[in-house]
């Protein structure tokens, strides 16, 4: 994906830099920013150069923090090598480190006044336009042939986008989601994140997905908090960080979001980002299972099976089976095969193993072969 702006900064300055990022995004610019320390890890040589090459302009936020970073020097040096325009913004009075001073010796900077941040942002946008990067330029290719809507509220735009999305009209969905997302509609921000995550209507981009999930998550939107947790759990668009995954799952789980409750239960059960705690795992599974989450019903059944409470295990397996859960079908087959929680019944075991096998459940296939029923 092409970006208008690459942000070079220190994460210690995140609070200030985020003001600029929000303003630039609201103005229609496509911004790339490393929010999770990619630039200080092994992925630097893969991700950062690609992002710089894909951007028209590099904004360097100069501060006592960023000037002491060797990664900053590398970013600026690479940007100059690729003939990118660099706009420095001085967040404090710290002089450039010598190598940065040498690289930027002929480039004027924009001073930042914490008492008047909007003045600096306005000056930056004026500078971007002077360098040929304006809102109309950045959105021209995306909107030239796109249908327009009359004046609509963010909520109406999201509803229209959701209708397009459900009809698999992803280009139109993205247009609506983006317009509503830029007006801080959390539903639309999450929806736009999903589109970037799946490559629906836009080029697949995990980092953009994370950006929009975070925008919605920070507004307290549970679905986005869960989605952001999944990104941290899998290491998609961010460095893998189970503690951050747990942080966001917890936020959503406390709002009663069943998928997040299930994910939080998995973390407690496996010890991902938290100390293993089977009681806590079962507690979160129970909350989600009672809301009808099939995964949670299956996992809760497994918890009961470990406690040798097979009748309760079968109860929850059957709940998940009603929703076609392959793991529950397999475990229900096991219950019938061994007579755990139900009367032993090989034909019922074969029936449920076959259901699970049809969904590719490997253990069920093995049991069917062992029972000469495959």
C-alpha positions in Angstrom: 0.0 0.0 0.0 1.2 3.5 -0.7 1.3 6.1 2.1 1.5 9.8 2.1 3.5 10.1 5.3 6.0 8.0 7.3 6.4 9.0 11.0 9.9 8.8 12.5 9.7 9.3 16.3 10.5 8.0 19.7 7.7 6.0 21.4 8.4 8.0 24.6 6.8 10.9 22.6 3.7 9.0 21.6 1.2 11.2 23.4 2.3 14.3 21.5 2.9 12.5 18.2 -0.6 11.0 18.4 -2.1 14.5 18.2 -0.4 15.0 14.8 -1.3 11.5 13.6 -5.0 12.1 14.4 -5.1 15.5 12.7 -3.3 14.1 9.6 -5.6 11.2 9.4 -8.7 13.3 9.8 -7.4 15.5 7.0 -7.3 12.5 4.7 -3.6 11.6 4.8 -2.5 8.0 4.8 0.0 7.7 7.7 2.4 4.9 8.5 3.6 4.8 12.1 5.3 2.1 14.1 3.4 2.1 17.3 4.8 -1.1 18.8 8.6 -1.0 18.6 9.2 -2.7 15.3 12.0 -0.3 14.7 13.9 -1.5 17.7 13.5 -5.2 16.9 14.6 -7.8 14.4 11.9 -6.7 11.9 13.5 -3.3 11.4 15.4 -4.3 8.2 12.2 -5.8 6.7 9.4 -3.5 7.6 10.8 0.0 8.1 12.6 0.3 4.7 9.5 -0.9 2.9 7.3 1.6 4.7 9.7 4.5 3.9 9.8 3.5 0.3 6.0 3.4 0.1 5.7 6.9 1.6 6.0 10.3 -0.1 7.2 12.3 2.9 9.0 11.5 6.2 8.1 13.5 9.2 10.8 13.4 11.9 9.8 14.3 15.4 13.0 15.6 17.0 13.4 15.4 20.8 15.8 14.4 23.5 14.4 10.9 23.1 14.5 10.5 19.3 17.9 12.2 18.9 19.6 9.6 21.0 18.2 6.7 19.0 20.5 4.9 16.4 17.3 3.7 14.7 16.3 7.3 14.0 19.6 8.0 12.3 19.1 4.9 10.1 15.5 5.9 9.2 16.6 9.4 8.2 19.6 8.2 6.3 17.6 5.7 4.4 14.9 8.3 3.6 17.5 10.6 2.1 19.0 7.8 0.1 15.5 7.1 -1.4 15.2 10.9 -2.1 12.2 11.3 0.3 11.2 14.8 1.5 11.9 15.1 5.2 10.0 17.6 7.4 11.5 17.8 10.9 9.4 18.9 13.9 11.3 19.9 17.0 9.3 18.9 20.1 11.9 20.4 22.5 15.1 22.5 22.3 17.4 19.5 22.2 20.0 19.9 19.5 20.3 17.2 16.8 22.7 14.4 17.5 25.8 15.0 15.3 25.0 12.4 12.6 21.4 13.7 12.4 22.6 17.3 12.3 24.9 16.4 9.4 22.1 14.7 7.5 19.6 17.5 8.1 21.9 20.5 8.0 20.1 22.2 5.1 16.6 21.3 6.1 14.4 23.8 8.1 12.4 22.5 11.0 9.0 23.4 12.4 9.1 24.3 16.1 6.5 22.8 18.5 4.8 24.9 21.2 2.9 22.7 23.7 0.8 25.7 24.5 -0.3 26.0 20.8 -0.2 22.6 19.3 -2.8 23.4 16.6 -0.5 26.2 15.2 2.2 23.6 14.6 -0.2 21.2 13.0 -1.6 23.9 10.7 2.0 24.8 9.7 2.8 21.2 9.0 -0.3 20.7 6.8 0.7 23.9 4.9 4.2 22.5 4.5 2.8 19.2 3.2 0.8 21.1 0.6 3.9 23.1 -0.4 5.7 19.8 -1.0 2.9 18.6 -3.3 1.2 16.4 -0.7 -2.4 17.6 -0.1 -5.6 15.9 1.0 -7.0 16.0 -2.5 -3.8 14.4 -3.9 -3.7 11.6 -1.3 -7.4 10.6 -1.9 -7.7 11.2 -5.6 -7.0 7.7 -6.8 -9.4 6.3 -4.1 -12.3 8.5 -4.7 -12.2 9.5 -8.4 -14.5 6.8 -9.5 -16.2 6.1 -6.2 -19.9 6.8 -5.7 -20.7 9.7 -3.4 -23.3 9.9 -0.6 -25.4 12.9 0.3 -24.7 14.4 3.8 -25.0 11.5 6.2 -24.2 11.1 9.8 -21.4 8.8 10.8 -23.9 6.3 12.1 -25.8 6.3 8.8 -22.5 6.0 6.8 -21.6 3.0 8.9 -25.0 1.3 8.4 -24.7 1.9 4.7 -21.2 0.5 4.7 -22.3 -2.6 6.7 -25.0 -3.2 4.1 -22.5 -3.0 1.3 -20.1 -5.3 3.3 -22.9 -7.9 3.9 -23.6 -7.9 0.1 -19.8 -8.3 -0.5 -19.6 -4.9 -2.2 -16.4 -4.2 -0.4 -15.2 -1.1 -2.4 -18.4 0.7 -1.4 -18.2 -0.6 2.1 -14.6 0.7 2.5 -15.7 4.2 1.2 -18.5 4.4 3.8 -16.4 3.0 6.6 -13.5 5.4 5.9 -15.8 8.5 5.9 -17.4 7.5 9.1 -14.1 6.4 10.7 -12.6 9.8 10.0 -15.4 11.2 12.0 -14.4 9.0 15.0 -17.2 6.4 14.6 -15.9 3.4 16.4 -18.0 0.9 14.6 -16.7 2.1 11.2 -13.1 2.2 12.5 -13.4 -1.4 13.5 -15.1 -2.2 10.2 -12.3 -0.5 8.3 -9.8 -2.5 10.3 -11.5 -5.7 9.3 -11.4 -4.8 5.7 -7.6 -4.1 5.9 -7.1 -7.3 7.9 -8.9 -9.4 5.2 -7.9 -7.4 2.1 -11.6 -6.6 1.3 -12.0 -3.5 -0.8 -8.4 -2.5 -0.1 -5.0 -4.1 -0.3 -4.4 -6.4 2.7 -2.4 -4.5 5.3 -2.1 -5.7 8.9 -0.5 -2.5 10.1 -3.4 -0.4 8.8 -5.8 -2.9 10.4 -4.0 -2.4 13.7 -4.2 1.3 13.3 -8.0 1.4 12.9 -8.6 -1.3 15.6 -6.6 0.8 18.0 -8.5 4.0 17.1 -11.8 2.2 18.0 -10.4 0.3 20.9 -9.2 3.5 22.6 -12.8 4.7 22.5 -13.8 1.6 24.4 -15.3 -0.4 21.5 -15.3 -4.0 22.7 -15.1 -5.7 19.2 -12.1 -3.6 18.3 -10.4 -4.3 21.6 -10.8 -8.0 21.0 -9.5 -7.6 17.4 -6.5 -5.7 18.6 -5.9 -8.3 21.2 -5.9 -11.0 18.4 -3.3 -8.9 16.5 -1.0 -8.9 19.5 -1.7 -12.6 20.1 -0.8 -13.6 16.6 1.8 -10.9 15.9 -0.1 -9.5 12.9 0.7 -5.9 12.2 2.5 -5.6 15.5 5.2 -7.6 17.4 3.7 -10.6 19.2 3.0 -9.6 22.7 0.8 -11.8 24.9 0.6 -9.3 27.7 -0.8 -6.7 25.4 -3.2 -9.3 24.0 -4.4 -10.0 27.6 -4.7 -6.3 28.2 -7.1 -5.7 25.3 -9.0 -9.0 25.8 -9.6 -8.0 29.4 -10.9 -4.6 28.4 -13.4 -6.2 26.0 -14.2 -9.2 28.3 -15.2 -6.8 31.1 -17.8 -5.3 28.8 -19.3 -8.8 28.4 -18.0 -9.4 24.9 -18.1 -13.2 24.6 -15.4 -13.7 22.0 -12.9 -11.8 24.2 -14.0 -13.7 27.3 -13.2 -16.9 25.4 -9.8 -15.6 24.3 -9.0 -14.4 27.8 -9.9 -17.9 29.0 -7.4 -19.4 26.6 -4.7 -17.1 27.9 -5.3 -18.1 31.5 -5.5 -21.8 30.6 -2.2 -21.8 28.6 -0.3 -19.1 30.5 -0.1 -16.7 27.6 0.7 -13.2 29.0 -0.6 -14.2 32.5 0.2 -16.9 35.0 -1.7 -20.1 34.4 -4.9 -20.2 36.3 -7.4 -22.9 35.4 -10.1 -21.5 37.7 -9.9 -18.1 35.9 -9.9 -19.8 32.6 -13.1 -21.7 33.5 -14.7 -18.6 34.9 -14.2 -16.7 31.6 -15.3 -19.7 29.5 -18.4 -20.0 31.6 -19.3 -16.3 31.0 -18.9 -16.7 27.3 -20.5 -20.1 27.1 -23.7 -18.8 28.8 -23.9 -16.2 26.0 -23.8 -19.1 23.4 -20.2 -18.9 22.3 -19.5 -22.3 20.8 -15.7 -22.2 21.4 -16.3 -21.3 25.0 -18.9 -24.1 25.4 -16.4 -26.6 24.0 -13.5 -25.4 26.2 -15.7 -25.3 29.3 -16.7 -28.9 28.5 -13.0 -29.8 28.4 -12.5 -28.1 31.8 -15.2 -30.3 33.3 -13.8 -33.4 31.7 -10.4 -32.6 33.4 -12.3 -32.5 36.7 -13.9 -35.9 36.0 -17.3 -34.3 35.9 -18.3 -36.0 32.6 -22.0 -35.2 32.8 -21.3 -31.5 32.8 -18.7 -32.0 30.1 -21.2 -33.7 27.9 -23.8 -31.0 28.6 -21.5 -28.3 27.2 -20.2 -30.4 24.3 -23.8 -30.8 23.2 -24.4 -27.1 23.4 -21.4 -26.5 21.1 -22.4 -29.4 18.9 -25.7 -27.7 18.2 -23.6 -25.0 16.5 -21.6 -27.5 14.5 -18.4 -27.2 16.5 -16.0 -29.9 15.2 -14.0 -30.2 18.5 -17.2 -30.7 20.5 -18.4 -33.3 17.9 -15.2 -35.2 18.4 -15.2 -35.1 22.2 -18.9 -36.1 22.2 -17.9 -39.1 20.1 -15.2 -39.9 22.7 -17.7 -39.6 25.5 -20.0 -42.2 23.7 -17.1 -44.4 22.9 -15.8 -44.6 26.5 -19.2 -44.1 28.3 -18.1 -40.9 30.0 -21.1 -38.9 31.1 -23.4 -41.0 28.8 -24.2 -44.6 28.3 -21.6 -46.3 26.1 -22.8 -46.3 22.5 -20.4 -47.1 19.7 -22.9 -46.2 17.0 -23.4 -42.7 18.5 -19.6 -42.4 18.9 -19.2 -43.2 15.2 -22.0 -40.8 14.3 -20.3 -37.9 16.1 -16.8 -38.8 15.0 -18.0 -38.8 11.4 -19.5 -35.3 11.9 -16.2 -34.1 13.2 -14.2 -35.9 10.5 -16.3 -34.2 7.8 -14.9 -30.9 9.1 -11.3 -32.3 8.9 -10.9 -33.2 12.6 -7.9 -35.5 12.5 -8.4 -37.4 15.8 -12.0 -38.2 14.7 -10.6 -39.6 11.5 -8.2 -41.8 13.4 -10.9 -43.1 15.7 -13.1 -43.9 12.8 -10.3 -45.9 11.2 -9.6 -47.7 14.5 -13.3 -48.6 14.7 -13.3 -49.7 11.0 -15.9 -47.1 10.2 -13.9 -44.8 7.9 
